Amino acid sequence: MISNMLRFSPSLFAELEGILSSELPGYSRNPAVNYPQVNMGVTDKSVEIYLFVPGMEASSLDVSLEKNLLSISAERAPEETDNKDALSRYERFSGKFKRVITLPDDVDPEQTDATYRDGILHISVAKKEETLPRKIEVSV
């Protein structure tokens, strides 16, 4: 089957891409355009997640954490414009999205904070107390 795929001309794929992008204004092969971008990091005490969703209301963001799966979902309304025919490129996604991020096993779902400011949703999930590094005194 793969050998048959290799026989298609690259122009066929470009043509298909053109059809999809003209018929579906929000379509893009680049998933970063269709979903908010995420930065994530781990510190000694917590897991820090930053989701970039400018122009959205904090009340429209649905954030849930079950076991070690963090789910973030919302819906962005299409951008209103007076003359839609004048726009030839849409890079700002609209519609529903859902991001599910698997967190490390040592997080504590009870100690989760979420703040939204300047288009950035910041979620901080603390690690379980028993998994935090601790200093051990050496006796002589």
C-alpha positions as CSV (number, residue, x, y, z in Angstrom):
1,M,0.0,0.0,0.0
2,I,2.8,2.4,0.8
3,S,4.4,1.8,-2.6
4,N,1.1,2.9,-4.2
5,M,1.2,6.1,-2.2
6,L,4.6,6.9,-3.5
7,R,3.3,6.9,-7.0
8,F,1.1,9.9,-6.5
9,S,2.5,13.2,-7.8
10,P,3.4,15.8,-5.2
11,S,1.1,18.2,-7.1
12,L,-1.9,16.0,-6.2
13,F,-1.2,16.6,-2.5
14,A,-0.8,20.3,-3.1
15,E,-4.1,20.4,-5.0
16,L,-5.8,18.5,-2.2
17,E,-4.3,21.0,0.3
18,G,-5.6,23.9,-1.7
19,I,-9.1,22.4,-1.9
20,L,-9.2,21.8,1.9
21,S,-7.9,25.2,2.8
22,S,-10.3,27.0,0.5
23,E,-13.4,25.0,1.5
24,L,-12.6,24.9,5.3
25,P,-11.4,28.4,6.4
26,G,-10.0,27.0,9.7
27,Y,-8.2,24.1,8.1
28,S,-4.4,23.9,8.4
29,R,-2.0,21.0,8.3
30,N,-0.1,22.7,11.1
31,P,-1.7,21.5,14.4
32,A,-0.3,24.6,16.2
33,V,-2.6,26.7,14.1
34,N,-5.7,24.6,15.0
35,Y,-4.9,24.1,18.7
36,P,-3.5,26.5,21.3
37,Q,0.2,26.1,21.8
38,V,1.4,24.7,25.1
39,N,4.7,25.1,27.1
40,M,5.3,22.7,30.0
41,G,8.0,22.3,32.5
42,V,8.8,20.4,35.7
43,T,10.4,21.8,38.8
44,D,11.3,20.1,42.1
45,K,7.9,21.0,43.6
46,S,5.5,21.3,40.7
47,V,4.5,20.9,37.0
48,E,4.0,24.2,35.2
49,I,1.8,24.4,32.1
50,Y,1.2,27.5,30.0
51,L,-1.5,27.4,27.3
52,F,-1.6,30.4,24.9
53,V,-5.2,31.4,24.2
54,P,-5.3,35.1,23.5
55,G,-8.7,36.8,23.1
56,M,-10.7,34.2,25.1
57,E,-12.6,34.8,28.3
58,A,-11.4,32.9,31.4
59,S,-14.9,31.7,32.0
60,S,-15.0,29.9,28.6
61,L,-12.0,27.7,29.5
62,D,-12.9,24.3,31.0
63,V,-10.0,22.8,33.0
64,S,-10.1,19.4,34.7
65,L,-7.6,17.1,36.2
66,E,-8.4,13.4,36.7
67,K,-5.6,11.2,38.1
68,N,-2.7,12.5,35.9
69,L,-4.6,13.6,32.9
70,L,-5.1,17.4,32.5
71,S,-7.9,18.3,30.1
72,I,-8.3,21.9,28.8
73,S,-11.2,22.6,26.4
74,A,-13.0,25.6,25.1
75,E,-14.6,27.1,22.0
76,R,-13.5,30.1,20.1
77,A,-16.2,31.9,18.0
78,P,-15.2,32.7,14.4
79,E,-13.8,36.2,14.0
80,E,-16.4,38.6,12.8
81,T,-15.4,40.7,9.8
82,D,-17.4,43.0,7.6
83,N,-15.9,41.6,4.4
84,K,-15.1,37.9,4.6
85,D,-14.2,37.8,0.9
86,A,-11.3,40.2,1.5
87,L,-9.6,37.6,3.8
88,S,-7.5,35.1,1.9
89,R,-5.7,33.5,4.8
90,Y,-7.0,32.4,8.2
91,E,-4.3,31.6,10.8
92,R,-6.3,32.2,14.0
93,F,-8.2,29.0,14.8
94,S,-11.9,29.0,15.7
95,G,-14.2,26.3,16.9
96,K,-13.9,23.8,19.6
97,F,-10.6,22.5,20.9
98,K,-9.5,20.1,23.6
99,R,-5.9,19.5,24.8
100,V,-5.2,16.5,27.0
101,I,-1.8,16.5,28.7
102,T,-0.4,13.5,30.6
103,L,1.3,14.6,33.7
104,P,3.8,12.7,35.8
105,D,2.5,10.1,38.3
106,D,3.7,12.1,41.3
107,V,1.4,15.1,40.9
108,D,-1.2,15.9,43.5
109,P,-4.6,16.8,41.8
110,E,-5.8,18.4,45.1
111,Q,-3.1,21.1,44.8
112,T,-3.8,22.6,41.4
113,D,-4.0,26.3,40.6
114,A,-5.0,28.0,37.4
115,T,-4.7,31.6,36.4
116,Y,-5.5,33.4,33.2
117,R,-3.8,36.7,32.4
118,D,-2.9,38.5,29.1
119,G,-4.1,35.5,27.0
120,I,-2.0,32.9,28.8
121,L,-3.6,30.2,31.0
122,H,-1.1,29.1,33.6
123,I,-1.7,25.9,35.5
124,S,0.5,24.8,38.3
125,V,0.1,21.3,39.7
126,A,2.1,20.5,42.9
127,K,3.9,17.2,43.3
128,K,2.9,14.9,46.1
129,E,4.7,15.6,49.4
130,E,6.1,12.1,49.7
131,T,7.8,12.4,46.3
132,L,9.5,15.7,47.0
133,P,13.3,15.6,47.5
134,R,14.3,16.0,51.1
135,K,17.6,16.6,52.9
136,I,18.9,13.7,54.9
137,E,21.3,14.5,57.8
138,V,24.3,12.4,58.1
139,S,25.2,11.5,61.7
140,V,28.7,10.8,62.9
